[in-house]
Amino acid sequence: MQSAIHPLWRDAIPWYRHRWPWFLMIGPVLVLVAGAVTAWLAVSRPDALVVGDYYKQGKAINQDLRRERVASSLGLRFAARHDARAGRLEGRLESHGKPVPAPFHIRLAHPTQPEKDLVLEALPDAKGRFAAALPVLEQTHWQVVVEGAARDWRLARSWSPARQDTLTIQADPR
């Protein structure tokens, strides 16, 4: 009596010995792994840009606009150069072309990780020149805020030290 299995199928090797089923499974497996990694990143790293008290933040934005208007009325201009080898930020602060010898703060805000933010204290000399220690910066797009020690004026601009070692912030004339 003959077997019920067709002669072509009798000598066939099992599916898992062929390479095509495995090759076709690579795509879906990679998608599952990438989805798991994405979910892990989303859960383990909360979004630092979301603000709980949006009303308070809105009021702070209005306060910042007032400080920028004060900077405009003072005609402030901030110019600095980052010397990565020496680990310094050197520059000058001027008001209508004259040096400003008053102390001020320079805040460098990381775009996504607030724990990497830096605050520098600048104590200019009589000619308005200052030098502050600045460690090697991550190559990203920093938000730079220069403000008076009394927080009465403010200059702000984004800066990529990898592309430009100098930074100039001019208050908008009003």
C-alpha positions, 0 to 999 in steps of 0.5 A, spaced: 500 500 500 502 506 498 503 512 502 498 518 502 503 523 502 505 526 495 512 524 493 514 531 493 512 533 500 515 526 502 523 528 502 521 536 503 525 539 509 521 542 515 520 550 514 524 552 520 530 549 516 529 554 510 532 561 510 526 565 507 521 564 513 527 567 518 528 572 513 521 575 513 520 574 520 526 579 522 522 585 520 516 584 525 521 582 530 525 588 529 519 592 530 517 589 536 524 590 539 524 598 537 517 598 540 519 596 547 525 600 547 521 606 545 516 605 551 521 604 556 524 611 554 517 614 554 516 611 561 523 612 564 524 619 562 519 624 563 518 630 559 521 636 562 518 641 558 511 640 560 509 645 566 504 643 571 502 650 573 501 654 566 498 660 569 504 661 573 508 660 567 504 665 563 505 670 568 512 669 568 513 670 561 509 677 561 515 679 567 520 676 562 517 681 556 517 687 561 525 685 563 526 685 555 523 692 554 528 694 560 534 691 556 531 695 550 531 702 554 538 701 556 540 699 549 544 693 552 549 689 548 552 682 550 558 679 546 562 673 549 567 668 546 567 661 548 574 658 549 573 651 550 581 649 551 581 654 557 574 652 559 572 660 559 567 664 557 570 671 556 566 678 553 563 684 555 556 687 556 555 694 554 549 699 555 549 704 549 556 703 547 559 704 554 561 698 559 556 696 564 561 694 570 555 691 574 555 684 576 550 679 572 548 672 571 549 668 565 544 662 564 545 656 559 539 652 559 539 645 556 534 644 551 531 637 554 535 636 560 534 641 566 539 637 570 545 640 565 543 647 566 549 652 568 549 658 571 555 663 571 556 669 575 559 675 571 563 680 575 565 685 570 571 690 571 571 697 570 571 696 562 565 692 562 569 685 561 568 679 564 571 672 564 567 666 567 569 659 568 565 654 563 566 647 562 566 643 556 559 644 553 555 639 550 554 640 542 547 642 542 542 648 541 543 652 548 538 657 550 542 663 553 539 668 558 543 674 561 540 678 566 542 683 571 543 681 578 537 684 581 533 681 575 531 687 572 533 686 565 534 680 561 537 678 554 536 672 551 538 668 545 539 661 543 546 658 541 550 652 538 557 653 541 559 647 536 557 652 530 560 658 533 564 660 538 562 667 539 555 669 542 552 676 541 545 678 544 543 685 542 537 688 545 531 690 540 531 697 539 524 700 541 
